[in-house]
Amino acid sequence: MIIDENLNFKEYVAYAFAKGTKYTLACMRVIQLTKGMHGRAMKWLYEGIILPKMLYTADMWCSGLVSKGRGKQRGGRGPKGFATQMLRVQCIATTLITGGLRSTSNDMLDVHANVLPFQQTLCKICLRATIHMATLPDTHPLAKNIRSAYMFSAKGNSRGENNIHLHCTN
């Protein structure tokens, strides 16, 4: 994990994108339409290797990718630009899974490949990590800190203050 001083994770997201692209292009060499592995194998590779490698520790850095907004800069794309980059990896993978053309719509490729849209995949990963942390046993070293963070967040909501949370809507 690469952490910078502003905690905007730009370097790590670029690293994760490069890693996802590298693995997807390696799979592209193996899967070919006339000879080679079938598209179902590409789906297994995408869900079992490429996504976990690309979205490792995503629950820590992807909250900006999931939430809506223009990013930290006023006119800039901010985190949305990172999500667009990572969506390209999914587009390449779903094109390989379905054997479709590059000009095919991403949404149609996702449907035919039976793959979740990228924003929903991020929400799923973040939700899974949140549930995992919320169900830690009391004997776990982090259980006390997670409970106090929840209580702090609940107090902020009762006073009408805004707190940090994920928006998982499309």
C-alpha positions in Angstrom: 0.0 0.0 0.0 1.4 3.4 -1.0 0.3 6.2 1.3 1.1 9.8 0.5 1.0 12.8 2.9 -2.4 14.1 1.7 -4.1 10.7 2.0 -5.5 11.0 -1.5 -3.9 7.7 -2.6 -3.1 8.9 -6.1 0.1 6.9 -6.4 -1.5 3.7 -5.1 -4.5 4.0 -7.4 -2.2 4.4 -10.3 -0.2 1.4 -9.1 -3.4 -0.7 -8.8 -4.5 0.4 -12.3 -1.2 -0.6 -13.7 -1.3 -3.9 -12.0 -4.9 -4.6 -13.2 -3.9 -3.7 -16.8 -0.8 -5.9 -16.6 -2.8 -9.0 -15.6 -5.6 -8.3 -18.1 -3.1 -7.9 -21.0 -1.4 -11.1 -19.9 -4.8 -12.9 -20.0 -5.4 -11.4 -23.5 -2.4 -13.2 -24.8 -3.8 -16.5 -23.6 -7.4 -16.1 -24.7 -7.9 -15.9 -28.4 -11.1 -16.4 -30.5 -9.9 -19.1 -32.8 -7.4 -20.9 -30.5 -6.7 -20.7 -26.9 -8.8 -20.7 -23.7 -12.6 -20.1 -23.7 -14.1 -16.8 -22.4 -15.5 -18.6 -19.3 -11.9 -19.1 -18.2 -11.3 -15.4 -18.6 -14.3 -14.7 -16.3 -12.7 -17.0 -13.6 -9.3 -15.2 -14.1 -11.0 -11.8 -13.9 -13.0 -12.5 -10.7 -10.3 -14.7 -9.1 -7.1 -12.9 -9.9 -7.4 -9.5 -11.6 -10.1 -7.9 -9.4 -8.4 -9.0 -6.1 -5.0 -7.9 -7.3 -6.3 -4.5 -8.6 -8.7 -3.8 -5.7 -6.4 -5.0 -2.8 -7.2 -2.8 0.3 -9.9 -1.0 -1.7 -12.0 -0.6 1.4 -9.4 2.0 2.6 -8.9 4.1 -0.6 -12.1 3.6 -2.7 -14.6 5.7 -0.7 -13.8 8.6 -3.0 -14.4 6.4 -6.0 -17.8 5.2 -4.8 -19.2 8.6 -3.7 -20.6 11.0 -6.2 -19.1 14.5 -6.7 -16.5 16.4 -8.6 -13.5 15.5 -6.5 -11.2 17.6 -4.4 -10.4 20.1 -7.1 -13.2 22.4 -8.1 -13.1 21.7 -11.8 -11.2 18.5 -11.7 -12.5 14.9 -12.0 -10.7 13.8 -8.8 -11.6 10.3 -7.7 -14.0 9.8 -10.7 -11.0 9.8 -13.0 -9.5 6.9 -11.1 -12.8 5.0 -11.4 -12.8 5.6 -15.2 -9.3 4.3 -15.5 -10.2 1.1 -13.6 -13.4 0.8 -15.6 -11.2 0.4 -18.7 -9.6 -2.7 -17.2 -13.1 -4.2 -16.7 -14.0 -3.2 -20.3 -11.0 -5.1 -21.7 -11.8 -8.1 -19.5 -15.5 -8.3 -20.4 -14.6 -7.9 -24.1 -12.4 -11.0 -23.7 -15.1 -12.9 -21.8 -17.8 -12.3 -24.4 -15.6 -12.1 -27.5 -17.4 -8.9 -28.4 -16.1 -5.9 -30.3 -14.2 -3.0 -28.7 -16.9 -0.6 -29.8 -19.6 -2.5 -27.8 -21.2 -0.6 -24.9 -19.7 -1.3 -21.5 -23.1 -1.9 -20.0 -24.0 -4.5 -22.6 -20.6 -6.3 -22.1 -21.2 -6.4 -18.3 -24.7 -7.9 -18.8 -23.6 -10.5 -21.3 -20.5 -11.4 -19.2 -22.6 -11.6 -16.1 -20.3 -9.2 -14.3 -21.4 -6.4 -11.9 -20.8 -2.8 -13.0 -17.6 -1.5 -11.6 -19.2 1.0 -9.1 -21.3 -1.9 -7.7 -18.2 -4.0 -7.4 -16.5 -1.3 -5.4 -19.6 -1.1 -3.2 -19.6 -4.8 -2.7 -16.0 -4.9 -1.6 -16.4 -2.0 0.8 -19.6 -3.4 2.3 -17.9 -6.8 2.8 -15.1 -5.1 4.6 -17.5 -3.1 6.8 -19.5 -6.2 7.7 -16.3 -8.1 8.5 -15.1 -5.3 10.9 -18.6 -4.9 12.5 -18.7 -8.6 13.3 -15.3 -9.0 14.9 -15.4 -10.8 18.3 -14.9 -8.7 21.5 -11.5 -10.4 22.0 -10.1 -9.0 18.7 -7.6 -6.1 19.3 -9.5 -3.8 16.9 -13.0 -4.4 18.2 -12.8 -1.7 20.9 -11.6 0.9 18.4 -14.2 0.1 15.8 -16.9 0.3 18.4 -15.7 3.7 19.6 -15.5 4.9 16.0 -19.1 3.8 15.5 -20.2 5.6 18.7 -18.5 8.8 17.6 -20.2 8.5 14.2 -23.6 7.9 15.9 -23.2 11.0 18.1 -22.4 13.1 15.0 -25.6 11.9 13.3 -27.8 12.6 16.3 -26.6 16.3 16.3 -27.3 16.6 12.6 -23.6 16.8 11.7 -22.2 15.3 8.5 -20.0 12.3 8.9 -18.0 10.3 6.4 -20.0 7.5 4.8 -20.3 5.7 1.4 -22.9 6.4 -1.2 -23.5 3.3 -3.1 -26.0 4.6 -5.7 -25.6 4.8 -9.5 
